[in-house]
Amino acid sequence: MAFIFVDKELLEKVQPILAAKGMTVQEVCRDALEYILINGNLPVIKEPLSDEDKELLSEAYRVMANPGEITRVSMDKILDV
């Protein structure tokens, strides 16, 4: 058993939301800890990505997975564009 301190105002605001979903604060904490144990990652992030950021990140992962041929280009050629 463990005890954690949660801001009273936050707790009062979140309890009705969790109750509407049939959960308690204790269940959410337990589920979060189990998720971390199983996956080795946090179940949430503080700053969610926008849809545009998700698309850019997805494209970056795609390119990194299959970079293709590297084409060398001089700065002169780039500046002529």
Summary of the structure (lengths in Angstrom):
residues: 81
radius of gyration: 22.8
end to end distance: 65.6
largest distance: 67.6
contacts: 123
relative contact order: 0.06
helix: 60%
strand: 0%
